[in-house]
Amino acid sequence: MAKSALLKSSIAKKVAMALSGLFLILFLAQHFFINSTSVFSPDTFNSISHFMGNNPLVQFVIQPILIVGVVFHFVMGIVLEIKNNSARPISYAKNNGAANSTWASRNMIITGLVVLAFIVLHFYDFWVPEMVYKYVEVNPLDENRYFAELTHKFVSPVRTAIYCVSFVLLSLHLWHGFNSSFQSVGFNNKYSKSLHTLGYAFAIVVPFGFIFIALFHYFNH
């Protein structure tokens, strides 16, 4: 009975982590769409950013949920990694993990922690200044300030390089995590193969799209 309850608890944790991961994937797609407009139309980027930054639903409902989702996803990932390691008390003399799994699947905790560190940096770069601008200094609303604030972050080659490396690791994290999330919630039917292809495409297009945006602004500032 205890073993069955433990198994159910572990499955519940994996499902919860998968659902939080899928939620963050939706946020990432939306964030990528907004940032991509900065390459083609600064005015469009300013308009969308102003709307998102001053919409009460986004600021006081979706944003707190996002922050909780980020923390939950990565804390749960660490918890599950610790539980998985403790469930394998025997240390094998030789572990040829590469023969049965990808590097990304074996190092999700590493790529996840690096991605988490990047998210913290991202909040420090954009969210904290936004909160200070609106609620601490109480500056007048400027609908055209967002593009300049974005491009300013990519003046430094060091910051731009950190940004690009972080998204390479995010790509690796998504490569395994996207499809793993759907498996964890039991999505296994005739559409699974197409969904796997979509997941791999997303893991490449979106992170490297962010890298393109960063390099575009770096070379055009």
C-alpha positions in Angstrom: 0.0 0.0 0.0 2.8 2.4 1.0 4.7 1.6 -2.2 1.6 2.2 -4.3 1.0 5.5 -2.6 4.6 6.5 -3.2 4.3 5.6 -6.9 1.1 7.6 -7.3 2.8 10.6 -5.5 5.8 10.4 -7.9 3.5 10.2 -10.9 1.5 13.2 -9.7 4.7 15.2 -9.3 5.8 14.3 -12.8 2.4 15.3 -14.2 2.4 18.6 -12.3 5.9 19.4 -13.5 4.9 18.5 -17.1 1.9 20.8 -16.9 3.9 23.7 -15.5 6.5 23.1 -18.3 3.8 23.2 -21.0 2.5 26.4 -19.5 6.0 28.0 -19.6 6.3 26.8 -23.3 3.2 28.8 -24.1 4.6 31.8 -22.4 7.9 31.4 -24.3 6.1 31.3 -27.6 4.2 34.4 -26.8 7.3 36.2 -25.6 9.2 35.2 -28.8 6.4 36.6 -30.9 6.5 39.9 -29.2 10.3 40.2 -29.3 10.4 39.2 -33.0 8.4 42.3 -33.9 11.3 44.4 -32.6 13.3 43.2 -35.7 10.7 44.3 -38.2 8.8 47.1 -36.6 9.9 49.1 -33.5 6.6 50.8 -33.4 4.7 47.5 -33.3 7.0 46.2 -30.6 6.4 49.4 -28.5 2.6 49.1 -28.9 2.5 45.5 -27.9 4.9 46.0 -25.0 2.9 49.0 -23.8 -0.3 47.0 -23.9 1.2 44.1 -22.0 3.0 46.3 -19.5 -0.2 48.2 -18.6 -2.9 45.6 -18.8 -4.2 44.8 -15.3 -5.0 41.2 -16.3 -1.4 40.6 -17.5 0.3 42.4 -14.6 -1.8 41.3 -11.7 -3.0 37.8 -12.7 -0.9 36.2 -15.5 2.4 37.6 -14.3 2.2 36.3 -10.7 1.0 32.9 -12.1 4.0 32.9 -14.5 6.5 33.6 -11.6 4.9 30.8 -9.5 5.0 28.5 -12.5 8.7 29.2 -13.1 9.7 28.6 -9.5 7.4 25.5 -9.2 8.8 23.9 -12.4 12.4 24.1 -11.5 12.0 23.3 -7.8 9.9 20.2 -8.8 12.6 19.3 -11.3 15.3 19.3 -8.6 13.0 17.3 -6.2 12.4 14.6 -8.9 16.1 14.5 -9.7 17.0 13.9 -6.1 14.3 11.2 -5.7 15.5 9.5 -8.9 19.1 9.5 -7.7 18.1 8.2 -4.3 16.2 5.4 -5.9 19.4 4.1 -7.5 21.6 3.4 -4.4 23.9 1.1 -6.4 26.7 2.8 -8.1 27.6 1.0 -11.3 31.2 0.6 -12.3 30.4 1.7 -15.8 27.4 3.7 -16.9 27.1 4.1 -20.6 24.2 6.5 -20.6 24.9 7.8 -24.0 24.0 4.4 -25.5 20.4 4.7 -24.4 19.6 8.4 -24.0 20.6 11.8 -25.4 22.9 14.2 -23.6 19.9 16.6 -23.1 17.8 13.9 -21.3 20.7 13.0 -19.0 21.5 16.5 -18.1 18.1 18.2 -17.7 18.9 19.3 -14.2 22.1 21.1 -15.5 20.4 22.8 -18.4 17.4 23.6 -16.2 19.5 25.3 -13.6 21.3 27.4 -16.2 18.0 28.4 -17.8 16.7 29.3 -14.3 19.7 31.5 -13.7 19.1 33.2 -17.1 15.4 33.8 -16.2 16.6 35.5 -13.0 18.9 37.6 -15.1 16.1 38.4 -17.5 13.8 39.5 -14.6 16.6 41.7 -13.3 17.1 43.2 -16.8 13.5 43.9 -17.7 11.0 43.2 -15.0 12.7 44.9 -12.1 13.4 48.1 -14.1 9.8 48.1 -15.2 8.5 47.8 -11.6 10.9 50.6 -10.5 9.9 52.8 -13.5 6.1 52.5 -12.8 5.8 52.0 -9.1 8.9 53.4 -7.4 9.9 56.4 -9.4 6.3 56.7 -10.8 7.4 58.0 -14.1 4.9 59.2 -16.7 3.9 56.6 -19.2 6.0 56.6 -22.3 4.6 54.3 -25.1 7.8 54.5 -27.1 10.5 53.6 -24.5 10.4 49.8 -24.9 12.4 49.4 -28.1 15.2 51.5 -26.8 15.2 49.6 -23.5 15.4 46.3 -25.3 18.2 47.2 -27.7 20.2 48.8 -24.9 20.6 45.4 -23.3 22.4 44.1 -26.4 25.1 46.8 -26.5 27.4 44.7 -24.3 29.1 41.8 -26.1 29.4 39.9 -22.8 25.7 40.2 -22.0 24.8 39.3 -25.6 27.0 36.2 -25.4 25.5 35.1 -22.1 22.0 35.6 -23.7 22.9 33.4 -26.7 24.6 30.6 -24.7 21.6 30.5 -22.4 19.2 30.0 -25.3 21.4 27.2 -26.7 21.0 25.4 -23.4 17.3 26.2 -23.4 17.1 24.5 -26.8 18.7 21.4 -25.3 16.3 21.5 -22.4 13.3 21.9 -24.6 14.5 19.1 -27.0 13.9 16.6 -24.3 11.4 18.4 -22.1 8.7 19.3 -24.7 8.0 15.7 -25.7 8.6 14.4 -22.2 5.9 16.7 -20.9 3.3 15.2 -23.2 4.3 11.7 -22.3 4.0 12.5 -18.6 0.4 13.7 -19.0 -0.5 10.5 -21.0 -0.8 12.0 -24.5 -0.1 9.0 -26.6 -2.2 8.5 -29.7 -2.1 8.7 -33.5 -1.0 12.4 -33.3 2.0 11.6 -31.1 4.5 11.4 -34.0 3.4 14.8 -35.4 3.6 16.3 -31.9 7.1 15.0 -31.4 8.1 16.7 -34.7 6.5 19.9 -33.6 8.3 19.7 -30.3 11.7 19.3 -31.9 10.9 22.1 -34.3 9.9 24.4 -31.4 13.1 23.5 -29.5 15.2 24.7 -32.5 13.2 27.6 -34.0 12.2 29.5 -30.9 15.5 29.5 -28.9 17.6 30.2 -32.0 15.0 32.8 -33.0 15.8 34.6 -29.7 19.5 34.3 -30.5 18.9 35.9 -33.9 17.0 38.8 -32.3 19.9 39.3 -29.8 22.6 39.3 -32.5 20.5 41.5 -34.8 20.2 44.2 -32.2 23.9 43.8 -31.2 25.1 44.4 -34.7 22.6 47.1 -35.4 22.7 49.2 -32.2 
